[in-house]
Amino acid sequence: MLKDGEKGAILQRDKATYAVAPHLPCGVVSPATLRKLADVAEKYGCAALKVTSAARIALVGLKESDVDAVWKDLGMNPGAAVGLCVRSVKACPGTTFCKRGQQDSLAVGMKLDEKYHGAQLPGKLKMGVSGCMNQCAETCIKDIALVGKPKGWMVMVGGSGGARPRLAETLVEGLTTDAALALVDKVVDYFRANAKPNERFGRMVDRIGKDPFRAAVLPQ
């Protein structure tokens, strides 16, 4: 029996079948990819195709013996759905498509996804990028979040869902895109260097203290 995450497969409730979720950067997918997902799902008798909260499309109800063949037919990389790593980068349409967008969240999300998706860390970490204060990428509950405002990016940290939910707190506002991305790099590096095993970002800040954290990552 495969362990959770082995070969990109997640054991399901029945303890007999698996789900796989290919990586779809920021949830953007082409018609050709959708057709391929549907074809593979039909070929291997999937019980369901499920759009996940991380903007992936999971193929649910696969036999263990079919997992390798499914990935071969898909020709896609697994999404980082489990493990101590950057699990997902969620981004709204932003100024690319949305009339309410104030910053280009989709382009920034794609940059973060390319650099960080699956990156190994002491604890799991989720990122979100919203183009306006409506926060359609659920940035208020992400470990690291960027929110677009008329005069630049607001960077937030420390949010999480789960059994111990925590709202993200504002770290700084009014950053250019380059400055916001550079700050994310510093924040991730700080987490990598200071978090305990399995510790979420917000809990790390609570343990270390907001002032020492801010002093370490923000320009003096």
C-alpha positions in Angstrom: 0.0 0.0 0.0 1.3 3.4 -0.9 2.0 6.0 1.8 0.2 9.4 1.5 2.1 11.4 -1.0 4.1 8.5 -2.4 4.0 8.7 -6.2 1.8 11.7 -5.8 -1.1 9.5 -4.5 -3.4 10.1 -1.5 -5.2 7.2 0.1 -8.9 7.7 0.3 -11.5 7.1 2.9 -12.2 3.5 1.8 -8.5 2.6 2.5 -8.4 0.9 -0.9 -8.3 3.6 -3.6 -6.3 6.7 -4.2 -6.5 10.2 -5.6 -4.0 12.1 -7.6 -3.9 15.9 -8.2 -1.7 17.2 -11.0 0.0 20.5 -10.4 -2.0 23.3 -12.1 -0.1 26.6 -11.4 -2.5 29.1 -9.8 -5.4 27.0 -11.1 -4.9 28.1 -14.7 -5.6 25.2 -17.1 -5.9 24.9 -20.9 -8.8 23.2 -22.7 -6.3 20.6 -23.9 -5.3 19.8 -20.3 -9.0 19.5 -19.3 -9.6 17.1 -22.1 -6.6 15.0 -21.0 -7.8 14.9 -17.4 -11.2 13.8 -18.6 -9.8 11.1 -20.9 -7.5 9.7 -18.2 -10.3 9.7 -15.6 -12.6 7.8 -18.0 -9.9 5.3 -19.0 -9.1 4.3 -15.4 -12.6 4.5 -14.1 -12.3 7.4 -11.6 -15.1 7.8 -9.2 -15.0 11.6 -9.5 -13.1 14.6 -10.7 -12.9 17.1 -7.8 -11.8 20.7 -8.0 -9.8 21.2 -4.7 -9.5 24.1 -2.4 -5.9 24.6 -3.7 -7.3 25.0 -7.3 -6.2 21.6 -8.5 -8.3 19.0 -10.2 -8.1 15.7 -8.3 -8.7 12.3 -10.0 -10.4 10.4 -7.2 -11.0 6.6 -6.8 -8.0 5.1 -8.6 -6.6 1.6 -8.0 -3.1 1.5 -6.6 -2.0 -0.7 -9.6 -3.1 2.1 -12.0 -1.3 5.1 -10.3 1.9 4.8 -12.3 0.0 4.5 -15.6 -2.2 7.4 -14.8 0.8 9.7 -14.3 2.4 8.4 -17.5 -0.8 9.1 -19.5 -1.2 12.6 -17.9 2.4 13.6 -18.5 2.1 16.1 -15.6 3.8 16.8 -12.3 2.0 16.1 -9.0 0.8 18.9 -6.9 2.4 19.2 -3.5 -0.7 18.2 -1.6 1.1 16.7 1.5 4.4 17.1 3.2 6.5 19.8 4.9 6.8 22.1 2.0 5.1 25.0 0.1 1.8 23.2 -0.6 0.2 25.7 -2.9 0.1 29.2 -4.3 -3.4 30.4 -4.7 -4.1 33.5 -6.9 -7.2 35.3 -8.0 -7.5 36.7 -11.6 -6.4 40.2 -10.6 -5.9 42.8 -13.2 -5.4 40.1 -15.8 -9.2 39.5 -15.9 -11.1 41.0 -13.0 -12.7 44.4 -13.1 -11.9 44.9 -9.4 -8.3 43.9 -9.6 -5.8 46.6 -8.4 -2.6 44.6 -8.9 -1.5 41.8 -11.2 -2.1 38.9 -8.7 -2.0 36.2 -11.4 1.4 37.2 -12.7 2.8 37.5 -9.2 1.2 34.2 -8.2 2.8 32.4 -11.2 6.2 33.8 -10.2 5.8 32.5 -6.7 4.5 29.2 -7.8 7.5 28.7 -10.2 10.0 29.5 -7.5 8.4 27.9 -4.4 5.8 25.2 -5.2 7.0 22.0 -3.4 10.0 23.7 -1.8 11.0 21.7 1.4 10.6 23.6 4.7 10.4 22.8 8.4 6.6 23.0 8.2 3.9 23.2 5.6 3.3 26.6 4.1 0.6 28.1 1.9 0.8 31.3 -0.1 -2.0 33.4 -1.5 -2.1 36.4 -3.9 -5.2 38.6 -4.1 -5.6 41.5 -6.5 -7.8 43.5 -4.2 -9.1 43.7 -0.7 -11.9 41.3 -1.5 -9.2 38.6 -1.0 -10.7 36.0 -3.3 -7.5 33.9 -2.9 -8.3 33.5 0.8 -5.2 35.5 1.7 -6.4 36.2 5.2 -5.7 32.5 6.1 -2.4 32.0 4.3 1.0 31.7 5.9 2.3 34.3 3.4 0.0 36.5 1.5 0.1 39.5 -0.9 -2.9 41.7 -1.3 -3.2 44.3 -4.1 -4.1 47.9 -3.2 -4.2 51.0 -5.4 -0.7 52.1 -4.2 1.0 48.7 -4.2 1.1 45.4 -2.4 0.2 44.7 1.2 2.2 41.7 2.6 0.5 39.6 5.3 1.9 36.7 7.3 0.8 34.1 9.8 -2.6 33.0 8.6 -3.8 29.4 8.7 -7.0 27.3 8.7 -7.4 23.9 10.3 -8.2 23.0 13.9 -6.3 26.1 15.2 -7.3 28.8 12.7 -5.4 32.1 12.7 -5.9 35.3 10.7 -2.9 36.7 8.9 -1.5 40.0 10.1 -0.2 42.9 8.0 3.5 43.1 7.8 3.9 46.1 5.5 2.0 48.0 2.8 2.7 50.0 -0.3 5.3 47.8 -1.9 6.2 47.6 -5.5 6.0 44.1 -7.1 9.7 43.7 -7.0 9.9 44.8 -3.4 7.1 42.5 -2.4 8.7 39.5 -4.1 12.0 40.3 -2.4 10.3 40.5 1.0 8.6 37.1 0.4 12.1 35.6 -0.2 13.3 37.0 3.1 10.2 35.8 5.0 10.6 32.3 3.5 14.3 32.2 4.4 13.5 33.3 8.0 10.9 30.5 8.3 13.4 28.0 6.9 16.0 29.0 9.5 13.8 29.5 12.6 10.7 27.2 12.4 10.5 24.0 14.4 9.5 20.8 12.7 5.8 20.8 11.8 5.4 24.4 13.0 3.2 26.8 11.0 4.4 30.3 10.3 2.0 32.1 12.7 2.9 29.8 15.6 6.6 30.5 14.9 6.0 34.2 15.1 4.0 33.8 18.3 6.9 31.9 19.8 9.7 34.1 18.7 7.8 37.4 19.0 6.5 39.9 16.4 9.1 42.5 17.1 12.2 40.3 16.6 10.6 38.8 13.5 9.8 42.2 12.0 13.3 43.5 12.7 14.8 40.5 10.9 12.8 40.8 7.7 12.0 44.5 7.3 14.5 47.2 6.2 15.6 49.3 9.1 
